[in-house]
């Protein structure tokens, strides 16, 4: 993500700051600086064994995902499944469909 203030002159930043109204009210949700379609991704450190890391990288590559996207998809699926009875967002249903098709293809290849 690029800095939204990178191409602004000091005068433009000062003019923008003059228009701001400061209060003690909490901001919820956090202010986003990027387009609404780009979610803010927060880095997390995950510790795993060497063998699990290798298997994770291999499985992510098989699915055409980065290792980070693969781990995120597993967490998203678990969170979605944990909300029994709640309607899943369309993107979660689509992602689960892709994963299920890939798993089915893998099983079919192994059985051949």
Secondary structure, DSSP 8 states (H G I E B T S, - for coil): ---TTTT--HHHHHHHHHH----S---SS----S-TTS-----------HHHHHHHHHHHHHTT--HHHHHHHHHHHHHHHHSTTS---HHHHHHHHHHHHHHHHHHHHHH-
